[in-house]
Amino acid sequence: MSEQQPKAKFSDNERLKGESHFLRCTIAQDLQDGLTGGFNGDNFQLIRFHGMYQQDDRDLRAEAKLEPLINMMLRCRLPGGVITPQQWLGIDAFAAEETFYGSIRLTTRQTFQFHGVLKPKLKGMHQLLYRLGLDSIATAGDVNRNVLCTSNPIESVLHRQAWEWAKKISEHLLPKTRSYAEIWLDGEKTETTDQEPILGPTYLPRKFKTTVVVPPLNDVDLHANDLNFVAISDNGQLVGFNVLVGGGLAMTHGDKSTYPRKASEFGFISLEDTLKIAEAVVTTQRDWGNRANRKNAKTKYTLEREGVGAFRDEVEIRAGVQFAPIRPYAFTERGDRFCWVKGIDNQWHLTLFIENGRILDYPDRTLKTGLAEIARIHKGDFRLTANQNLIIAGVDKKDKAAIEALARRHGLINDDVSAQRKASMACVAFPTCPLAMAEAERFLPQFVSKVENIMSGHGLGDDEIILRVTGCPNGCGRAMLAEIGLVGKAIGRYNLYLGGDRIGTRIPRMYRENITEDEILSIIDDTAGRWARESYGDYVVRAGIVRLVVDSARDFYN
């Protein structure tokens, strides 16, 4: 096993986690401080482990007198993205009454988050989630975060089996500290020392992301995640998983020691070994990960430093499980299947396109009101997708007409939405994300309209390009698995990446750095004019416009 560095060289995040008394610190006392809307000292970082980020509206920052209008972004833990209509109505009411943006934001992590929760409302928010059977534990911070699962509405039996494993993995890897219940739910305080047998007293070196993937749909973009369980089925029944480890997309502008990386195949396991392997991968990363440099602390860097074989061997030793050879699997798509689709259980599923995942009532589209009305009559469930869309799942044939009528009345179905718009995605960025360097969510709709015009002009109006825009290089919008990826560099400027593939198994390469929207559109116009009969990402590689990224740790910047 790799020796960890002397404690004196650890990053300050390691100190604050170690001194936090299992994520308590003085958060409870800080809640009573009415002189500031934010959290002080270490609490600013530690609230992330409880599912929150401290933010302010950057559009209003210049107008602030004493301090910015500090508020919290609060994210729910929702393994596999499945939520009941009753739960939906509860979060809908909170968004309307207790946040100052009023919206529900569907995320690329297959959950929802609230923006604009003021400090006095936080405890009530957590208690509402608890009453609904939900929580926000470990949706941020150096822990295993919300576990994704392919939103497969067709093979409903297989999807349910995969989703059940996503829930089991999520529960198994959760922090065991009672601090969440004590602080937010008025849980009973005890003198017993907390134990974290999996995560350890200082938790993980960095955030950790896990998926359960049901081929042939790669909607969760498995190569963006640390640990992936690819479902292998036999006659429609789940029999085990191929395990892939070490994916991740975040990087830092100007720092070539950071880079995106695809996950590496470790092997096949049977179902009964799933939790043992999940725990072993997490504990190996816990002990081997870089705790001195957070920019190189993710699992992908541990694999590059220690070697894939050494990491895999250690996982086998810790789990007491030998990986079998990878079983055949293939991906054919990663977008959502819109409109009505029929599952093998004879129930129907309606996938709604939610641009940027922002659910709000607009003058011409009352999305939030419409979904609440649907929730009041829907007898199945809702499924949030990793592409920021929403599936009304498990609809009886006799109920289809009523649900579709409500969806159309409130603008949730628009037959004129192009394939290109459905294939485009952005992170939140301005005004709420403190890390944003450029616009993303607010930039995307008009930018897509311009791309649509270009494609129509070349006779490609029915085609689509996987297009992703992120406001910074941290990867929330998964631009580093796009055919065209824009990564924010400064206001109005982006690095342009080309050459990812349609199914999300290839990393694009930077084509131009720090360029404007007009320059990007000119490049798309020029390349689209020469593109036909293959995916856009395959074309730009075949035509020599960009070179294929073979091994991102070694040739991403070359």
N, C-alpha and C positions, 0 to 999 in steps of 0.2 A: 504494500500500500504506500502511496505517496506520502512523504512527510509534510505536515502542515508547517507554515512559516511561524517563527516566534510570535507570541501574542503581541509584543510591542509593535509589530509591523502590520497588525490587522487594521482594517479601515474603521472609522469611527462608528459606522453602523453596527459593527460587531460589539463594540463597547456598549452601545445603548440597548441592544437586544439582551446582552448579558446582565445588565443592571436594571432591566425593566420589571423584574419580579414576574416573569412569565406574562409579559405584554400588558401589565397593569400600569406601571410607572405612577404618575399622578393624574391620569386621565379623568378619574372621577372627581377629583378636586378642581381640575381645570374646567370642568363643565359648569361649576358654580361661579366662575370668574366672569362677571358681566361687563368688565371694562374692555374686553376685546371679543371680537367675533370669532377669533381663531384659537389655536392651541399653542402652548408655550413649550420651548425647549425640546426635549426628546419626544414629547407627546405629539408634536407635529408629524414625526415619522411613524410613531407607533400606532396612531389611529388607522394607518393603512392596513395593518393586520386585522383590524375590525371591519374592513371593507369600505374605508372612506379616504378621500383625498381632499386636502384643503385647497380651495381655489378662490379666485375673484374674477369679476367681469372685466376683462382687459379693455373693453370698449369704454368702460366708465372709470378706469384707473386714474386718468389724469384729473378727473373731477373730484377725487377723494380729498377730504380735508384732513382728518386725523389718521385714518387708515382706510385701505380699500374696503369695499363691501365684501367682507370675507364670508364665504359659504362653503358648504361641503358637497362634493359629489359622492353619492352613496350607491354602491353596487350590490346586487343580490347574488347569493349563491344559488345556482339553478342547474344542477347537473343535467346535461342533455337538453336543456332549454324547455322542459315541459312544465306547464303551469295550468291550473284549473281555471274555469271561468269565474268561480267565486274568488280565487286569489287575484285574478286580473281586476275584478271590480274593486277590490280593496286597494290595490296600488294605483288604480285610476283615480279614486277619490283622494288619496293622499297627494298625488301630483297636482290635482286641481286646487286643493285647499291649503297645502302646507309648503309648497315650493314656489319661488317667485318666477320660475320660467314656465311652470305648468305642464311640462312635457314629460313623456316617458321616452327614454332613449334605448332602442335595441342596439346591442353591441356586437362586435365581431367575436366576442367570447360567449355568444349564445345565451346571454342573460339581458337584464334590463338595468339601467341605472337612472338615478334622479340627479339632476343638476339644480343647484339653488336651494339646498336645505340649510336653513340657518341654525346656528348652534343651539338655541333653546328648543328647536323642534327635533333634535337628533334622537333623544331618548325615546320620544314618542314614535319615531320612525322605526327604531329597532323593535319596540314592543308591538307595533302593528305587524311587522314581518313575522314576529313570533306567533302572534294570534292567528296569522294566516298559514302557519306551518312552514315558514321560510326563515332565512337568516342571511347575514352578510359576512359570516365568518370566513376568513382566508380568501377573500376575493381580491386582495392586494397584499403587498408585503412579500417577505422572503419565505414563502410557503408554496405548497401545491395549490394552484388556483382553480377556478371553476372548470370542471371536467366537461369537455365537449363530447358530443355524440352525433353522428350523422343523422340528420333529420329525414329519415327514409319513410315516406308515407305509403310506399307501395308494398314492400314486404313487411307487413305490420307485425307478424310473429317474430321475425328476425330482429326487427327494430326494437321491439319490447325487450327481447333478451339482451341485446347490446346495451340498451338504455339502463336496464337493471344493473349491469356490470359497471356502467359509468357512475351510478349512484353508490354502489359498493366501494369502488375505488375512491370516490370523493370522501365518503365517510371514514374509510380506513386511514387516509392520509391527512385528515383534519388535525389541527392543533388540539391537544387534550387539556390545555389550560382552562380553568373555570373563569378566567378574567372577563370573557365576553358576557357570560350570564351575570356575574357580579356587578359589572359596570352598567350594562344596558337593560338588564331584565330584573334588577334588584334581587339577584340570586343570593343565597345565603353564603356569607363569608366564613371560611374555615381556616384553621391554623395549619392544616396539612400541606406539606410542600407539593407543588405540582410536579408531574413527571411528563416528559415528552420523549417517549421511547423511540419514536421514529424521527421526529424533527430535531430533537436535541435541545438543550437549554438556550442555545443561541440560534436556533432555527436553521434555515438553509442559507448558503452563501448569497443566493439571489433568487428571484422569482422562478417558479417551476410550473410548466404547463403540460397538461395531459389530455389525450383524446382517445376516444373509441371510434373507429372508422369502419363503415360498412361499405365495401366495394360493391359496385363500380363507381360510387359517388364519393368524391373527395371534397365535399363541401366544407369540411373543417380545416382544409389546408394542413395536412398532417406534418409537412416539413417545416412548419412554423413552430413546432412544439417539441418540448424536451423528451416526452415519453408518449408513445403511440401504440395502441392495441388495435391491429387490423383484423376485423372479424373474419373468420374462416367458417363457412357453413357446409353442411352436407344435407341434401334434401330439405333445404329451408330451415334447418335447425343449427344453432350455433354450437360448434364443437371445440373451438379454441381460438387463439390469436397469434398472428405474427407480431413480433415486438420490434419496434424501431425507436432508436434513442438518439438524442443530440441535435434535433432541429432547432432553429431559431433565426430570427430575421433582424434583430436590432443591431445597430452599429453606431459609430460616432463619426461625424464629419471630420475629416483630416487625420483620423487615427487609423492607420492601416493594420494595427493589431486587432481591430474589430472588423467583423464581416458577417454576412448571413451564411448559414450552413444548412444543408439538407440533413435529415435524420439518417442514421446508419442502421441497416438491418442486423438484428442480433439473432433471431431465430424464431421458431414456433414453440408455443407452450399450450398445454391443455388447460381447460377452464379452471380446474381445481388449483392450479399454480398461479393464477392471475394476481392475487393479492400478495403472495410471497415475492413474486418478481417485481411488482410495483414498489413494495417496501424496500427491496434490495437495491433497485435503481436509485431510489430517493436517498437511502442511507449512504450509498457509495458516493453520490454527488455531495451529500452533506459533509462527508469526511475528506473527500479528495478535492472539492471545489476551492477556487481561489478566494480566500477571505481577506486578502490584502488589496486587491485591485478589483473594484466592483464592475469595471468595464470588461473584465475578463473572467467574471465569476460564473457565467452561465454554463450549463452542462456541455454545450457544444465546444467550449474552450477546454474543458476538462478532458473530453475525448481526444481533442487534437494534441494536448500536452502529454497525456498518459498513454494514448493509443487505444483504438477501438477494441482490439483484442484483449488488452489488459483490463479494461473497464468491464467488458463482457465476462471475462473469467472471474473477476471479483464479484459480479452480480450472481453468477452461478454458485460460487462458494457461499455467499451470504444467504441465498435463497434455498440452497440445497436442491437445486433444480438444474438439469442440463437442458440447454436449448436444443431442440430438434431442427433439422434444416427448414429453411423458409418454405412455406407452401405457396403454390402459385396464386397470384392475385393480380388484378389489373384495374386501372381507373379509366373511365371513358368520359367523365364530365365532373364539374364541381359547382355548377350553377344550380339554383333551385328550380323545381318543376312547377311553373306557374299555372294558374287557373285550376280547374277541377281535375283530380286524378283519382282513380279507383284503386283501392288496396285489395290485396288478396282475401281480406276478411269481409269483402262486399260493403265496406264503408267508404265514404268519400272524403276527400281532403282538398281544401281550397287554400292555395298559397297566394298570399297577397304581397305585391311589391311595395315596400316602404322605403322610399328614397332616403338614404343615409340613416335609416332606422329611427328617424325622428317622428314620434307620434304626438301630434298637436292638432288643434282645430285651426285651420286656415280659412280665409274668407270663402274660398271656392271648394274646399275639401275638409270636411269636418271629421278627420280621421279618428280622433280620440273619442268623440261622441259616438261615432259609428261602431267602433270596437266595443264600447261599453254596452251599446244596445244589442250587439251580437252576443256578448257574454251573458246577457240576461236570458237568452233563449237557447243557447248552445248546450248540448248534452255531452259533448266529448271533451277535448282539451285543446289548448293552444300550444304550438311548438315554435319557439324562437329559433331561427336559423343562424348559422355562423356567417351568413351573407347579409345580416341585418333585416331579414324579412320575417314574415309571420305566417304560420300555417294554422288554419282552423281545421283541426283534425278530428276524425271520428264522427262524421256527419251521416245520419241515416238518409236514404234516398228521399224520403218524404219531407225532410227538413231542408233540402238543398235550395229550393226556390226562395224560401223566406230569408235564408242567410245571404244568398246572392243579391236579393233585392235590397237588403240593408247595406250591403257592401257597395253596391252601385250608387245608391242614394247618397252615401256619404263620401264618395270619391275614392273608395278603397280599391275599386276595380276601374282601370282605365285601359280600354282596348287599344289605345293609340300609343301606349308606352313602347318604345323601340327595344329591340334585342340589345342594342348597345347600352341603353340606359340601365337595363336589368343586369348587364355584365360589368357595371361600374360601381365603385365603392370608395368611401373616404372615411377617415377618422374624424373625431370631433374638432380638434384644433381650436382656432379662435371662435368665440371670445373666452371660453372657460378653461381650456387646457393651459397650464403655466409653462409647458415645454414647447408649445407651438412656435415655430419660426415663420411659418407661412399659413395661408388659409387652406382649408381642405373641405370640410362639410359645406361651408357657404360658397366655396369656389366651384364645387363639382357640378351642380345642376346646369349652370350656363355654359361651363366648359364642355359638358357632354353634348349640349345642343350644337355647339360649334363643330364638334367631332362628327355628330350626325350629319350635319350639312356637308362636311368634307366627304364622308362616305357615300352619301347620296349622289354627290357630284361625280363620283367615280363608278356609279352603278352598284354600290355595295350596301345599299340601304337596309337590306335584310340580314346582313352579316353583323358580327360583333367581335370586338377585341376585349380581352380581359384587361380592364383599366382600373388602376388603383391610385389614389392620391393620399399622401400622408403629410401632415404639417411639420414633421421632424423625422429623424432617422430611427426612432425607437420601434417602428414596425407595427403599430396598432392596426393600420389599414392593410397590412400584408402586401405592400407594394413590391417587396422583393420576391414575390412569386407571381407577378403579373406579366402579361405580354408587353404592356406599357405601364411603367411605374414612375410616378412623380413624387419626389421626396423633397419636402420644403427645405430651403436654404436660407431665405430671407423673405421679407414681405414682397410678394410678386415675383419671386424667383424660385426655381426648382432644379434639382438634378434630374435628368431624364434617363431612365433605364429601359432598355429594350431586350427582348429575346427570351422571356419566360415562355412556358408552353400553356396550352389550353387546359391541361388537367392538373397543373400545379406541381409538377415534378422537376422543374428546371428554374434555376435562379437567373434573372436577367443581368445584363452588364451595363454599366454607365456609358451612355452614348454622348451626352453633352452635360456639362456642369454649369450650374448657376445661370440658367437661361430664363427668359420671360415666357409668358403665355403665348404671345405671338410667334416667338421662335419655335416653341413646341408644336403649335398648330401647323406651322410651315413644314416641319419635319414629318408630321403625320400625313399632311397633304402629299408631300413628295413620295413617301414610302407607300402610302395606300394606292397611289396612282399606278404603282408597278406590281401590286399584290393581287393574286387571284388563286383559287383552287387549292388552298391549304390554309392552315391557321396563320394568323399574322406573326406570331412568335416564331413559328417554323420558317416562315418566309424570310424574316430579317436575318436569321442565322444562315439559312441556305444561300441567300444572296450576298453574304459577306458584309452586311451592314454592321453587324456586331459579331464578335467571336463567341463561340459557345463557352459558357462557364463550366469547366469540367470538375474542378476541385476548388471550391471557393476559398479555402484556407490558404491556397497557394497561387491561384491565378485570377482571383476576383478583381484585383487592382492592376493586373498586367495588361 
